[in-house]
Amino acid sequence: QVQLVESGGGLVQPGGSLRLSCVVSGSIFSIYAMGWYRQAPGKQREFVAAVTSDGRPNYADSVKGRFTISRDNAKNTVYLQMNSLKPEDTAVYYCKDTAGNFPTWGQGTQVTVSS
């Protein structure tokens, strides 16, 4: 059974940085494109960034130039480096495969950007 465990969230001031991690178990991680998504209070879950199985990234316009997605297939882990954080980045962040083959979501990790 596939499990996704996100970590690395927290409270940070505007302009600060955080690095999120997502460890995937129970699947052949390396063959899947992986994505980060987020859900703010009262809003729908939205796409943030994705990385192909061979490491090619793409980003939502709202985070382009501030966030960097990467993966380590040897560690079954996908990362999201978030710099220049803004209050509007406040949300619960989740990772998942972009094709929707994984049946479940992880518990997510809370990111709060506030002074």
Secondary structure as UniProt FT lines:
FT   STRAND          3..7
FT   STRAND          10..12
FT   TURN            14..15
FT   STRAND          18..25
FT   HELIX           29..31
FT   STRAND          34..39
FT   TURN            41..42
FT   STRAND          46..51
FT   TURN            53..54
FT   STRAND          57..59
FT   TURN            61..66
FT   STRAND          67..72
FT   HELIX           73..75
FT   STRAND          77..82
FT   HELIX           87..89
FT   STRAND          91..97
FT   TURN            98..99
FT   STRAND          109..113
//
